[in-house]
Amino acid sequence: MYYPFSWLKNLLRICGFYVIVILVGLYFDALAVAIAFGSTWLLGFYSWHMYRFNRWVWHSKKMTPPKATGFWEHVYEGVYYIQRRNRRKRKELTRMVKRFREGSEALPDATVVVDSNACIVWCNRLARIELGLRWPQDSGRRVDNLIRHPKFIEYFHSGKYDYPVEVPSPSNVQKIFEYRIMPYGEKHLLLIARDVTRLTQLEQMRKDFVANVSHELRTPLTVLNGYLEMLPSTENVPPAFMKKAFNEMRSQSERMQNLVEELLVLSRIEASSERVFEKSVNVPQMLAAIQVEANTLNKDKNHQIIFDIDTSLRVYGIETELRSAFSNLIFNAINYTPAPGIIHVTWNKQNEQAHFSVKDNGEGIPEKHLNRLTERFYRVDKARSRKTGGSGLGLSIVKHVLTHHNSKLDIISEMGVGSEFSFSFSSELSVQSSATGALEKQL
């Protein structure tokens, strides 16, 4: 409780002390000695309390002040009161900062706070995933040294932030981000990056879809129309010819159905607005289900398929998309590896990243084709693709899934030795199963 300090009361105490000293000096007929002794004692008394005060303020770990009376009791209580008030303010400030960070983490955009020197003060988790920032390692580093695109640097230093600028993501050049900067506070900047890849790709997606479908459906439709036009006007058709015609028509119709289904999958992935960091995916369980399907597909091929899976390693992502990527790579290895072959599927942690690879000992792929394998409908050997029922969309689906998850497909192939298809997820998306629950609670 606060008590107002009385200077009069303190002065009366000092005067009363000297009155006693003077009376004692007069009694022993040593007034000067008594005053000197009393002043020395009073000076020592105050010096001792100053020493105690200094020890308590600078060195003591105790919050409560030492015991004292009079003037020093008031001083101790005053400092103790200020400490408690500041402690309450710090707690309130900590709660406010925590609420601010929780709110920023919930934003659907990457958010970075930058000071007047362009140094990063804070960033949310989405900024670490989408912009490749590391926290707290990048705290204090200049943002224009981490996002090096010339267009962004020009926009950042221009000081004209009325309109946003669209720049590829520094961690994934396949993604386009709209950067917007808003000054706030005392010479601070709020940088917000929004993924606008879907908007910029919609028109191109429409054009590609129409062109690809019209091209790929032309061949099976031509086959079907040819047989359908010929059969009614043909008399005494041999059974062998009829059987061949129906088998070919069924084969082409199945091809068209598979093609449409894969185009729909690809379009759904490209148009997806789901956020990859909201849910963890049990990849080992998914690969176990794919292994059962692979063994069924492998009955005629008789390949030796080896699954080396880290059962504790999961990732944040979209389960349906990841399943398409994993299964496409594994099934491609089974379909295109000459029987009997060896296929090695690996899922483990490498350099703090979740790593997946499919390695086979097949014929290999010529180097000139490697850069185009993920293009839609691109085939190394069209005759072999028709034989295996391939549509040329599998690796394109894999590419778009990985782009959505800030990763890319790495292809290593040597003729006569085999091929390896692999990709990795960043440490921000990979997580051991024992820590999954704790991380999900932070989102």
Buried (B, 14 or more C-beta within 10 A) or exposed (E): EEEEEEEEEEEEEEEEBBEEBBEBBEEEEEBEEBBEBBEEEBEEEEEEBEEBBEEBEEEEEEEEBBEBEEBBBBBBBBBBEEBEEEEEEEEEEEEEEEEEEEEBEEBEBBBBBBBEEBBBEBBBBBBBBBBBBEBEEBEEBBBBEBBEBEEBBEBBEEEEBEEBBBBBBBBBEBBBBBBBBEEEEEEEBBBBBBBBBBEEBEEEBEEBBEEBBEEBBEEBBEBBEEBEEEBEEEEEEEEEEEEEBEEBBEBBBEBBEBBBEBBEBBBBBBEBEEBBBEEBBBBBEBBEEBBEEBEEBBEEBEBEBEBEBBEEBBBBBBBBBBBBBBBBBBBBBBBBBEEEBBBBBBBEBEEEBBBBBBBBBBBBBEEEBBEEBBEBBBBBBEEEBBEEEBBBBBBBBBBBBBBBBBBBBEBBBEEEEBBBBBBBBBBBBBBEBEEBEEBEEEE
